Amino acid sequence: MGLDVSALSDFNNEVAGRIVPKIVFEGYTTSILPVQSGIKFQEPLNIFEVDLQIQSGDCVSNPSGSFDATQRTIAVTQRTSYDGLCLDNLNPKYLGISALEKGSYNETFKLASVYTEQIVNQMKKADDAFLWGSGQFGDWTSGSTAGVVIPDAATGSVSSATILGITDAMIENLSDDVADRDDLTIWMSVSNFRKFITALRGINNYYFDPSSISNRTGILQIAYPFQNVKVVGTAGISGDRIALMPDAYAVVGTDELSDVDNFQLWYDYNADQLKHRLKSKLGSQVAFPEYIVSNGLN
């Protein structure tokens, strides 16, 4: 008598399989730019500048010059992630065996730490995209704000063959008033950051040190050769926009920066779901648009 197993599926030990979460490139801009916290709705960014006048002649007695104080408003936007998981849906699946405790009351989830890590990771990426989007740094650095400098030599298409010429033109057109600062940053997308590295490697390996590329919480960074400028690739910028500006003059507004990490995860007995609620407030402002140099692209 033969053995007929045609009605059975081939064995696949799903319980023993590795679980690989999708962790995305978050790009945390606030690890570089200054943060003004404690903002519930909006607060002023207080700005002042001195106009120094030099007079000639003897016995000068007429005051000349000014101290100008102005304000720009940092308005924050409420951002919320809220979802619920019905763990009972896992009962007929392999995850029901590997991720749930024994018993019919599925109130705990063994993958909770992986789940929360993904929530935080993706929220940080979304926050970075928000900060560099429309109404935020996207407006300040794309050239739509009055005063931003857009050199003609920086407005062409971005490729590994052109990117060094573009960034050189931006540095050349930066105001002399901020030329000696130690917080000058060229911001670009991750894709264009890769093109920048390709361009450096292709022109002269002698001054390019691969070990100088650092990944700071999702931000790729390298020093610009022979300049007091750093180049940063962030997931917040998705297009071909490239912008140069002093870090101290670009401010991120928030209520509490740690809100993204300190979110709520609880079991809702009424809905029979594992729920999370993550809330944050974000906004941005620049103090002096005239010290921003952009290629004018989005």
VOBA-1610 file (N, C-alpha, C; in pm, whole numbers, padded with zeros to 5 digits, always signed):
BEGIN
Met+00086-00119+00000Met+00000+00000+00000Met+00089+00123+00000Gly+00064+00212-00095Gly+00147+00331-00105Gly+00110+00437-00004Leu+00203+00532+00022Leu+00182+00643+00115Leu+00138+00765+00034Asp+00014+00810+00054Asp-00041+00922-00021Asp-00039+01048+00068Val+00046+01142+00035Val+00056+01267+00113Val+00021+01388+00027Ser-00048+01366-00082Ser-00079+01475-00175Ser-00169+01582-00113Ala-00243+01548-00009Ala-00332+01645+00054Ala-00261+01735+00153Leu-00135+01705+00181Leu-00059+01782+00279Leu+00032+01884+00211Ser+00044+02000+00274Ser+00136+02101+00223Ser+00277+02071+00270Asp+00376+02118+00194Asp+00514+02100+00236Asp+00538+02173+00367Phe+00623+02115+00450Phe+00651+02173+00583Phe+00731+02302+00571Asn+00688+02401+00646Asn+00760+02529+00655Asn+00752+02575+00799Asn+00861+02564+00873Asn+00861+02598+01015Asn+00865+02750+01032Glu+00747+02814+01019Glu+00740+02960+01026Glu+00774+03012+01164Val+00748+02934+01266Val+00776+02978+01403Val+00925+02997+01424Ala+01005+02916+01355Ala+01150+02924+01373Ala+01214+03033+01287Gly+01135+03093+01199Gly+01191+03192+01107Gly+01232+03320+01176Arg+01334+03383+01122Arg+01380+03512+01174Arg+01277+03621+01141Ile+01252+03709+01237Ile+01163+03822+01216Ile+01249+03945+01187Val+01230+04004+01070Val+01312+04118+01029Val+01222+04242+01016Pro+01230+04335+01109Pro+01148+04456+01099Pro+01204+04552+00995Lys+01118+04633+00938Lys+01160+04733+00841Lys+01197+04861+00914Ile+01326+04884+00933Ile+01375+05004+00999Ile+01421+05102+00891Val+01360+05220+00887Val+01388+05314+00779Val+01491+05417+00823Phe+01549+05484+00723Phe+01648+05590+00747Phe+01574+05712+00800Glu+01597+05748+00926Glu+01513+05849+00989Glu+01555+05993+00962Gly+01685+06023+00961Gly+01729+06157+00928Gly+01687+06262+01028Tyr+01753+06269+01142Tyr+01711+06355+01251Tyr+01782+06490+01243Thr+01717+06588+01181Thr+01775+06720+01160Thr+01806+06790+01292Thr+01727+06762+01395Thr+01745+06832+01522Thr+01873+06791+01595Ser+01946+06693+01544Ser+02075+06662+01605Ser+02181+06763+01564Ile+02149+06849+01465Ile+02243+06952+01420Ile+02190+07093+01449Leu+02064+07119+01415Leu+02010+07254+01429Leu+01964+07281+01572Pro+01968+07407+01615Pro+01921+07441+01750Pro+01770+07421+01763Val+01726+07390+01885Val+01585+07363+01910Val+01533+07459+02017Gln+01421+07523+01987Gln+01351+07606+02084Gln+01230+07527+02134Ser+01235+07481+02258Ser+01132+07392+02311Ser+01033+07469+02398Gly+00930+07399+02441Gly+00829+07458+02527Gly+00723+07538+02453Ile+00714+07520+02320Ile+00617+07595+02240Ile+00486+07516+02230Lys+00379+07571+02286Lys+00248+07507+02278Lys+00177+07540+02147Phe+00188+07665+02103Phe+00125+07708+01979Phe+00221+07790+01894Gln+00266+07901+01946Gln+00365+07980+01876Gln+00441+08068+01976Glu+00562+08100+01939Glu+00648+08186+02020Glu+00735+08269+01928Pro+00783+08383+01976Pro+00870+08464+01890Pro+01014+08413+01890Leu+01077+08431+01777Leu+01221+08415+01767Leu+01277+08557+01767Asn+01339+08597+01877Asn+01384+08735+01894Asn+01516+08758+01820Ile+01517+08858+01736Ile+01631+08887+01650Ile+01675+09031+01673Phe+01803+09053+01677Phe+01850+09191+01681Phe+01981+09202+01604Glu+02002+09320+01553Glu+02127+09350+01482Glu+02166+09495+01507Val+02295+09520+01503Val+02350+09652+01529Val+02401+09713+01400Asp+02360+09839+01375Asp+02411+09914+01261Asp+02515+10013+01313Leu+02641+09979+01299Leu+02750+10062+01351Leu+02790+10167+01248Gln+02789+10293+01290Gln+02827+10403+01203Gln+02959+10463+01250Ile+03053+10481+01158Ile+03183+10541+01188Ile+03184+10685+01139Gln+03211+10776+01231Gln+03213+10919+01196Gln+03357+10970+01196Ser+03379+11069+01117Ser+03512+11131+01111Ser+03504+11273+01168Gly+03618+11327+01197Gly+03624+11463+01251Gly+03653+11464+01399Asp+03678+11584+01452Asp+03708+11602+01594Asp+03582+11631+01674Cys+03586+11598+01802Cys+03477+11630+01895Cys+03341+11587+01841Val+03329+11463+01802Val+03203+11409+01751Val+03101+11404+01864Ser+02986+11468+01843Ser+02886+11476+01950Ser+02747+11432+01909Asn+02729+11395+01782Asn+02598+11350+01736Asn+02593+11198+01730Pro+02505+11135+01810Pro+02494+10989+01807Pro+02453+10940+01668Ser+02514+10832+01627Ser+02482+10776+01496Ser+02493+10624+01504Gly+02397+10556+01447Gly+02393+10410+01453Gly+02259+10364+01506Ser+02240+10235+01514Ser+02111+10185+01563Ser+02125+10044+01618Phe+02031+10010+01703Phe+02014+09873+01754Phe+01872+09833+01716Asp+01859+09743+01621Asp+01727+09705+01569Asp+01686+09570+01623Ala+01573+09568+01692Ala+01517+09444+01747Ala+01390+09408+01671Thr+01384+09285+01620Thr+01267+09238+01548Thr+01232+09097+01597Gln+01121+09046+01547Gln+01077+08912+01584Gln+01027+08837+01462Arg+01051+08708+01462Arg+00988+08616+01368Arg+00916+08510+01449Thr+00802+08467+01403Thr+00720+08374+01481Thr+00750+08230+01445Ile+00772+08148+01548Ile+00781+08004+01529Ile+00646+07944+01569Ala+00572+07897+01471Ala+00443+07832+01498Ala+00461+07681+01481Val+00414+07606+01580Val+00428+07460+01574Val+00296+07395+01530Thr+00309+07282+01463Thr+00194+07206+01415Thr+00182+07077+01496Gln+00060+07048+01544Gln+00036+06924+01618Gln+00039+06806+01521Arg+00117+06703+01557Arg+00131+06584+01474Arg+00104+06462+01562Thr+00017+06373+01516Thr-00025+06259+01598Thr-00027+06130+01516Ser+00025+06023+01575Ser+00010+05889+01519Ser-00071+05807+01619Tyr-00181+05748+01572Tyr-00269+05670+01661Tyr-00315+05546+01587Asp-00300+05429+01650Asp-00341+05306+01584Asp-00371+05200+01690Gly-00442+05096+01650Gly-00474+04987+01740Gly-00459+04853+01670Leu-00404+04754+01741Leu-00385+04621+01686Leu-00475+04522+01759Cys-00557+04449+01685Cys-00636+04341+01744Cys-00550+04215+01745Leu-00493+04183+01860Leu-00401+04071+01869Leu-00469+03937+01844Asp-00601+03932+01859Asp-00673+03807+01833Asp-00659+03764+01687Asn-00631+03861+01599Asn-00616+03827+01457Asn-00493+03740+01432Leu-00401+03736+01531Leu-00280+03655+01516Leu-00302+03509+01554Asn-00415+03477+01618Asn-00437+03340+01667Asn-00419+03233+01559Pro-00474+03251+01438Pro-00458+03144+01338Pro-00326+03151+01260Lys-00241+03247+01293Lys-00117+03266+01219Lys+00002+03218+01302Tyr+00116+03205+01235Tyr+00236+03160+01306Tyr+00277+03258+01415Leu+00248+03389+01397Leu+00282+03488+01499Leu+00201+03467+01626Gly+00085+03402+01612Gly+00005+03374+01731Gly+00077+03280+01826Ile+00161+03193+01772Ile+00237+03099+01855Ile+00364+03165+01909Ser+00431+03243+01825Ser+00560+03297+01864Ser+00553+03430+01936Ala+00443+03507+01917Ala+00439+03643+01973Ala+00333+03663+02080Leu+00248+03563+02106Leu+00143+03578+02206Leu+00165+03481+02321Glu+00122+03524+02440Glu+00129+03437+02557Glu+00018+03333+02551Lys+00028+03230+02633Lys-00076+03128+02639Lys-00204+03188+02697Gly-00318+03133+02652Gly-00446+03181+02700Gly-00519+03261+02594Ser-00648+03279+02614Ser-00733+03348+02516Ser-00732+03499+02532Tyr-00683+03547+02648Tyr-00678+03693+02668Tyr-00545+03747+02615Asn-00547+03783+02489Asn-00424+03830+02424Asn-00401+03978+02456Glu-00340+04003+02571Glu-00319+04140+02616Glu-00172+04182+02612Thr-00084+04089+02585Thr+00058+04120+02576Thr+00112+04073+02442Phe+00215+04140+02397Phe+00271+04118+02264Phe+00422+04109+02277Lys+00479+03992+02246Lys+00623+03972+02264Lys+00704+04060+02169Leu+00645+04103+02061Leu+00715+04189+01966Leu+00692+04338+01993Ala+00647+04370+02113Ala+00615+04509+02146Ala+00736+04601+02131Ser+00855+04553+02172Ser+00974+04637+02163Ser+01011+04666+02018Val+00998+04564+01930Val+01024+04584+01787Val+00921+04677+01727Tyr+00796+04659+01767Tyr+00686+04742+01717Tyr+00707+04888+01756Thr+00741+04914+01881Thr+00762+05051+01925Thr+00886+05113+01860Glu+00989+05032+01838Glu+01109+05084+01772Glu+01076+05133+01632Gln+00993+05057+01561Gln+00954+05097+01426Gln+00869+05224+01428Ile+00781+05235+01526Ile+00697+05355+01536Ile+00783+05479+01554Val+00877+05473+01648Val+00964+05587+01674Val+01050+05619+01552Asn+01106+05514+01493Asn+01193+05530+01376Asn+01120+05599+01261Gln+01000+05554+01231Gln+00927+05610+01118Gln+00869+05748+01149Met+00839+05773+01277Met+00791+05907+01314Met+00904+06009+01297Lys+01025+05972+01333Lys+01138+06064+01317Lys+01164+06094+01170Lys+01149+05993+01086Lys+01165+06017+00943Lys+01056+06110+00892Ala+00932+06087+00936Ala+00820+06171+00894Ala+00838+06314+00944Asp+00889+06329+01066Asp+00913+06463+01121Asp+01019+06537+01041Asp+01124+06466+00998Asp+01228+06529+00919Asp+01173+06576+00785Ala+01090+06493+00722Ala+01029+06531+00595Ala+00938+06652+00615Phe+00870+06658+00730Phe+00784+06773+00760Phe+00866+06900+00774Leu+00978+06893+00847Leu+01061+07011+00870Leu+01118+07068+00741Trp+01148+06981+00644Trp+01207+07026+00518Trp+01102+07041+00409Gly+00974+07034+00447Gly+00866+07045+00351Gly+00811+07185+00338Ser+00698+07195+00268Ser+00633+07323+00244Ser+00588+07388+00375Gly+00608+07518+00386Gly+00570+07590+00506Gly+00675+07590+00613Gln+00781+07511+00595Gln+00888+07503+00694Gln+01020+07538+00626Phe+01127+07462+00653Phe+01255+07490+00588Phe+01246+07475+00436Gly+01144+07402+00389Gly+01125+07389+00246Gly+01104+07523+00179Asp+01033+07614+00247Asp+01013+07749+00193Asp+01136+07835+00212Trp+01198+07823+00331Trp+01313+07910+00360Trp+01430+07878+00268Thr+01447+07752+00229Thr+01568+07712+00157Thr+01548+07686+00008Ser+01426+07696-00042Ser+01403+07673-00185Ser+01411+07801-00267Gly+01424+07913-00199Gly+01434+08040-00269Gly+01304+08117-00277Ser+01194+08063-00222Ser+01067+08133-00227Ser+01057+08242-00121Thr+01151+08246-00027Thr+01154+08351+00076Thr+01242+08466+00030Ala+01193+08588+00047Ala+01269+08706+00005Ala+01402+08713+00078Gly+01506+08747+00004Gly+01638+08763+00063Gly+01731+08645+00039Val+01676+08527+00013Val+01760+08409-00008Val+01839+08426-00139Val+01967+08395-00134Val+02056+08411-00249Val+02050+08286-00337Ile+02029+08305-00467Ile+02027+08192-00562Ile+02125+08224-00674Pro+02247+08176-00668Pro+02345+08203-00775Pro+02307+08132-00904Asp+02326+08198-01016Asp+02295+08137-01146Asp+02374+08008-01167Ala+02499+08007-01121Ala+02585+07891-01142Ala+02543+07770-01060Ala+02447+07789-00969Ala+02403+07678-00883Ala+02267+07623-00923Thr+02209+07673-01030Thr+02070+07637-01062Thr+02056+07525-01165Gly+02165+07467-01210Gly+02156+07362-01310Gly+02114+07228-01253Ser+02105+07127-01338Ser+02068+06993-01295Ser+02177+06935-01205Val+02136+06852-01112Val+02228+06797-01012Val+02269+06656-01052Ser+02399+06635-01066Ser+02454+06503-01097Ser+02592+06494-01034Ser+02653+06378-01040Ser+02787+06363-00984Ser+02889+06446-01061Ala+02854+06483-01185Ala+02945+06564-01267Ala+02930+06713-01239Thr+02815+06754-01183Thr+02789+06898-01166Thr+02783+06942-01020Ile+02770+06848-00928Ile+02739+06886-00790Ile+02850+06966-00723Leu+02976+06939-00756Leu+03084+07017-00696Leu+03082+07161-00745Gly+03051+07182-00872Gly+03039+07317-00924Gly+02925+07393-00859Ile+02814+07321-00833Ile+02699+07383-00768Ile+02733+07425-00625Thr+02792+07334-00549Thr+02823+07366-00410Thr+02934+07470-00399Asp+03030+07467-00491Asp+03134+07571-00492Asp+03073+07709-00518Ala+02979+07716-00612Ala+02913+07844-00642Ala+02835+07896-00522Met+02774+07804-00447Met+02699+07845-00329Met+02793+07902-00221Ile+02905+07836-00201Ile+03002+07886-00102Ile+03058+08021-00145Glu+03087+08037-00274Glu+03140+08163-00324Glu+03042+08278-00306Asn+02912+08249-00308Asn+02811+08353-00298Asn+02756+08372-00157Leu+02814+08303-00060Leu+02775+08323+00079Leu+02825+08459+00125Ser+02744+08529+00202Ser+02782+08662+00250Ser+02912+08659+00330Asp+02996+08759+00309Asp+03121+08770+00384Asp+03096+08784+00534Asp+02978+08832+00571Asp+02946+08853+00713Asp+02947+08723+00793Val+02923+08610+00725Val+02918+08482+00796Val+03022+08383+00742Ala+03116+08433+00663Ala+03210+08344+00595Ala+03303+08270+00691Asp+03327+08326+00810Asp+03423+08265+00902Asp+03358+08178+01008Arg+03228+08153+00999Arg+03157+08076+01101Arg+03199+07928+01097Asp+03183+07863+01212Asp+03217+07720+01219Asp+03094+07631+01216Asp+02977+07688+01185Asp+02853+07607+01182Asp+02785+07614+01046Leu+02862+07635+00940Leu+02806+07641+00806Leu+02778+07501+00753Thr+02657+07480+00703Thr+02616+07347+00656Thr+02551+07356+00520Ile+02591+07267+00431Ile+02521+07248+00304Ile+02429+07128+00321Trp+02298+07152+00306Trp+02197+07047+00322Trp+02153+06996+00186Met+02137+06865+00175Met+02092+06803+00050Met+02027+06669+00080Ser+01969+06608-00023Ser+01909+06476-00007Ser+02017+06370+00009Val+01977+06252+00055Val+02071+06141+00067Val+02125+06101-00070Ser+02037+06103-00171Ser+02080+06069-00306Ser+02186+06165-00357Asn+02166+06293-00336Asn+02266+06391-00381Asn+02392+06387-00296Phe+02379+06348-00170Phe+02498+06328-00087Phe+02585+06218-00146Arg+02523+06112-00196Arg+02598+06004-00260Arg+02668+06056-00387Lys+02599+06142-00461Lys+02660+06200-00581Lys+02779+06288-00542Phe+02766+06360-00430Phe+02876+06445-00383Phe+02999+06360-00351Ile+02977+06248-00283Ile+03088+06158-00249Ile+03150+06100-00376Thr+03066+06063-00472Thr+03117+06010-00600Thr+03204+06114-00669Ala+03160+06239-00666Ala+03236+06347-00730Ala+03371+06366-00662Leu+03374+06363-00529Leu+03500+06377-00457Leu+03596+06263-00492Arg+03543+06144-00494Arg+03625+06027-00521Arg+03681+06032-00663Gly+03600+06080-00757Gly+03642+06080-00895Gly+03744+06187-00927Ile+03743+06298-00853Ile+03835+06409-00884Ile+03972+06389-00821Asn+03974+06351-00694Asn+04103+06343-00627Asn+04091+06259-00501Asn+04141+06137-00506Asn+04135+06049-00389Asn+04226+06094-00276Tyr+04320+06181-00305Tyr+04419+06216-00203Tyr+04359+06295-00087Tyr+04254+06373-00116Tyr+04196+06448-00005Tyr+04063+06390+00042Phe+04024+06276-00012Phe+03901+06213+00033Phe+03930+06094+00124Asp+03882+06103+00245Asp+03899+05996+00343Asp+03763+05932+00370Pro+03737+05810+00321Pro+03606+05747+00342Pro+03567+05738+00488Ser+03665+05726+00577Ser+03633+05714+00719Ser+03580+05844+00778Ser+03589+05955+00700Ser+03540+06083+00752Ser+03390+06097+00740Ile+03324+06005+00669Ile+03178+06007+00660Ile+03119+05952+00789Ser+03038+06032+00854Ser+02976+05988+00978Ser+02825+05980+00960Asn+02763+05887+01031Asn+02619+05872+01030Asn+02567+05907+01168Arg+02515+06027+01183Arg+02468+06075+01312Arg+02317+06060+01320Thr+02272+05950+01377Thr+02129+05925+01396Thr+02052+05946+01266Gly+02098+05887+01160Gly+02025+05896+01035Gly+02065+06011+00946Ile+02170+06085+00982Ile+02217+06195+00900Ile+02359+06166+00855Leu+02381+06165+00725Leu+02515+06144+00670Leu+02587+06278+00663Gln+02709+06282+00710Gln+02781+06408+00721Gln+02928+06392+00686Ile+02984+06492+00618Ile+03125+06492+00585Ile+03172+06637+00577Ala+03299+06660+00608Ala+03355+06795+00595Ala+03380+06826+00448Tyr+03351+06949+00408Tyr+03380+06993+00271Tyr+03530+07019+00261Pro+03599+06953+00167Pro+03745+06969+00159Pro+03787+07115+00143Phe+03881+07157+00225Phe+03944+07290+00217Phe+03848+07405+00247Gln+03735+07377+00309Gln+03640+07483+00345Gln+03593+07462+00489Asn+03549+07568+00553Asn+03492+07559+00687Asn+03342+07530+00678Val+03310+07428+00601Val+03171+07392+00572Val+03156+07241+00585Lys+03044+07195+00636Lys+03014+07052+00637Lys+02898+07026+00541Val+02893+06907+00487Val+02788+06866+00395Val+02705+06758+00462Val+02573+06773+00458Val+02483+06681+00527Val+02378+06628+00430Gly+02360+06498+00430Gly+02251+06436+00354Gly+02142+06392+00451Thr+02022+06441+00431Thr+01912+06409+00522Thr+01794+06348+00446Ala+01726+06256+00512Ala+01607+06195+00452Ala+01493+06294+00443Gly+01505+06409+00509Gly+01400+06511+00503Gly+01387+06576+00367Ile+01496+06580+00290Ile+01495+06638+00156Ile+01490+06524+00054Ser+01388+06524-00030Ser+01373+06413-00125Ser+01403+06455-00269Gly+01405+06585-00297Gly+01430+06631-00432Gly+01574+06677-00451Asp+01593+06772-00544Asp+01727+06820-00577Asp+01763+06951-00508Arg+01684+06991-00409Arg+01716+07115-00338Arg+01847+07101-00261Ile+01933+07203-00273Ile+02057+07211-00197Ile+02062+07350-00136Ala+02094+07359-00008Ala+02095+07488+00060Ala+02211+07496+00157Leu+02271+07614+00161Leu+02381+07644+00253Leu+02336+07751+00351Met+02356+07727+00481Met+02318+07826+00581Met+02388+07797+00714Pro+02402+07899+00799Pro+02456+07877+00933Pro+02354+07802+01019Asp+02400+07704+01095Asp+02310+07625+01179Asp+02235+07712+01280Ala+02306+07806+01342Ala+02248+07883+01452Ala+02131+07970+01408Tyr+02122+08001+01278Tyr+02016+08089+01230Tyr+01895+08013+01177Ala+01896+07882+01186Ala+01783+07799+01147Ala+01736+07723+01271Val+01618+07757+01320Val+01572+07708+01450Val+01450+07617+01433Val+01454+07504+01503Val+01340+07411+01507Val+01261+07440+01634Gly+01131+07453+01620Gly+01043+07473+01735Gly+00968+07347+01770Thr+00954+07321+01899Thr+00881+07202+01945Thr+00831+07226+02086Asp+00740+07142+02130Asp+00695+07149+02269Asp+00795+07077+02358Glu+00821+06950+02326Glu+00921+06871+02398Glu+00981+06772+02300Leu+01110+06781+02278Leu+01176+06698+02178Leu+01164+06549+02209Ser+01160+06514+02337Ser+01153+06374+02376Ser+01014+06313+02358Asp+00915+06393+02314Asp+00780+06339+02295Asp+00779+06223+02196Val+00869+06226+02098Val+00871+06120+01996Val+00910+05987+02058Asp+01003+05990+02155Asp+01048+05866+02218Asp+00959+05824+02334Asn+00902+05921+02404Asn+00820+05890+02522Asn+00672+05890+02486Phe+00631+05792+02405Phe+00491+05786+02364Phe+00416+05679+02442Gln+00286+05672+02420Gln+00199+05582+02498Gln+00169+05453+02421Leu+00183+05341+02491Leu+00146+05209+02438Leu+00068+05138+02548Trp-00056+05102+02519Trp-00140+05043+02623Trp-00240+04945+02561Tyr-00297+04859+02649Tyr-00401+04767+02603Tyr-00537+04823+02640Asp-00621+04843+02539Asp-00754+04898+02558Asp-00852+04782+02573Tyr-00902+04758+02696Tyr-00992+04645+02721Tyr-01127+04663+02652Asn-01171+04788+02636Asn-01300+04811+02573Asn-01295+04779+02423Ala-01188+04820+02357Ala-01174+04793+02213Ala-01106+04660+02186Asp-01050+04597+02292Asp-00978+04470+02278Asp-00863+04485+02177Gln-00785+04593+02195Gln-00675+04621+02104Gln-00554+04674+02180Leu-00436+04647+02124Leu-00313+04708+02171Leu-00297+04839+02094Lys-00297+04950+02165Lys-00299+05080+02098Lys-00173+05161+02129His-00145+05253+02038His-00038+05350+02064His-00086+05489+02024Arg-00035+05587+02093Arg-00060+05727+02057Arg+00072+05802+02071Leu+00118+05859+01961Leu+00242+05935+01959Leu+00211+06076+01912Lys+00244+06175+01994Lys+00212+06313+01961Lys+00338+06399+01969Ser+00348+06494+01879Ser+00458+06589+01883Ser+00413+06719+01819Lys+00487+06824+01846Lys+00463+06954+01782Lys+00593+06998+01716Leu+00582+07044+01592Leu+00701+07085+01519Leu+00675+07212+01438Gly+00778+07292+01428Gly+00776+07410+01344Gly+00919+07454+01319Ser+00937+07557+01238Ser+01072+07604+01209Ser+01068+07752+01173Gln+01184+07815+01182Gln+01197+07955+01144Gln+01344+07985+01118Val+01370+08082+01035Val+01507+08126+01011Val+01518+08272+01054Ala+01633+08306+01110Ala+01653+08441+01161Ala+01689+08539+01050Phe+01780+08499+00962Phe+01831+08589+00859Phe+01831+08519+00723Pro+01724+08532+00643Pro+01720+08466+00512Pro+01833+08509+00420Glu+01886+08629+00439Glu+01993+08677+00350Glu+02122+08598+00365Tyr+02130+08514+00470Tyr+02249+08430+00489Tyr+02226+08287+00442Ile+02119+08266+00366Ile+02091+08136+00306Ile+02124+08142+00157Val+02198+08045+00108Val+02227+08034-00035Val+02164+07902-00083Ser+02086+07910-00189Ser+02012+07793-00238Ser+02031+07776-00387Asn+02007+07653-00435Asn+02004+07633-00580Asn+01865+07655-00637Gly+01769+07690-00551Gly+01635+07727-00596Gly+01546+07614-00638Leu+01587+07489-00613Leu+01507+07373-00654Leu+01430+07317-00536Asn+01331+07235-00565Asn+01251+07172-00459Asn+01297+07029-00435
//
